[in-house]
Each structure stands twice: as structure tokens, then as C-alpha cells.
């Protein structure tokens, strides 16, 4: 089973339909509006604009597990992201990424190791997981790794379809 088979709601309601991203490269990022790393939204949107036409999308997954830094409602999160950062990429409902209530999407992601060998629990907001077009986890990047870094860009380019 691929992580793209997991059911998760969209931020704006209804299903997020992850399976519609099958055949694309997807960068899954647990996001938060009140974090010191929140400015990464700018670089995430730049990646979205740069690679969307080549079979890529960012998928934002709001999470309030790290010091309550994503306390807003779905509407508040959506408004914040679109008005502050001009985001156009899809967002899911707010979920837990760690613990007993970890969403199945993250159950399928956290086994992947980052460049330093870390697997398991998500460490902080803005941890990134790169999903290959076949639905496998191709890479994991720590929260401090900037979305526009050479490491992330090379990872994305290595799994773009076609």
C-alpha cells in the first residue's frame, strides 16, 4: 500500500484524494502558522510554482503537536496561508503526526530515514517527505532544511515524472 492510498480530509472539507497525485512527485510537509520556520511557506510556494507543470506538488499538512503552533481553525489556516504567503498548493485537514493518534499518512512516512539516518517520530514543524510518482518515500528532510536548498531541489528533480 502506498501513502497515496491513505484517506485524509482536505483543509477546506471533503477528501483530499491523495490518489490524484499518483504519478507525480509530492513533497509532504507538516506545517504550522506560528512557528519560527513558518517563513518556509515562501520557498514551498516557489517550489510549487517552479515544478507544478512538471508533475510535482507540495502537500501541506497542518499539525498542532509542537508547542501549539497551529491552533487555528481550517478557515483561519487557509486564510493565513493564502493571504500571508500566497500559497496555492493543496492542504489537508489538521492531524497528529506523532503519538497514539498519529494519522495513517504519517505512519506510512516516518519509517523513512533522512540523510543523518533519523527515522521515527517527526521532530518539529516543517519536516519534509518526498514521495516518488510510484508512491514510495524517496527522501526525508529535517525541519531546518530549507525547501529551496540544493538537497531538496536535487531530490525533487531526481523523482519528477517523465
C-alpha positions, 0 to 999 in steps of 0.5 A: 500500500502506498501513502497515496492510498491513505484517506485524509480530509482536505483543509477546506472539507471533503477528501483530499484524494491523495490518489490524484497525485499518483504519478507525480512527485509530492513533497509532504510537509507538516506545517504550522502558522506560528512557528519560527520556520513558518517563513518556509511557506515562501520557498514551498510556494516557489517550489510549487510554482517552479515544478507544478507543470512538471508533475510535482506538488507540495502537500501541506499538512497542518499539525498542532503537536509542537508547542501549539503552533497551529491552533487555528481553525481550517478557515483561519489556516487557509486564510493565513496561508493564502493571504500571508504567503500566497500559497496555492498548493493543496492542504489537508485537514489538521492531524497528529503526526506523532503519538497514539493518534498519529494519522495513517499518512504519517505512519506510512512516512516516518519509517523513512530515514533522512540523510543523518539516518533519523527515522521515527517520530517527526521532530518539529514543524516543517519536516519534509517527505518526498514521495516518488510518482510510484508512491514510495518515500524517496527522501526525508528532510529535517525541519531546518532544511530549507525547501529551496536548498540544493538537497531538496531541489536535487531530490525533487528533480531526481523523482519528477515524472517523465 
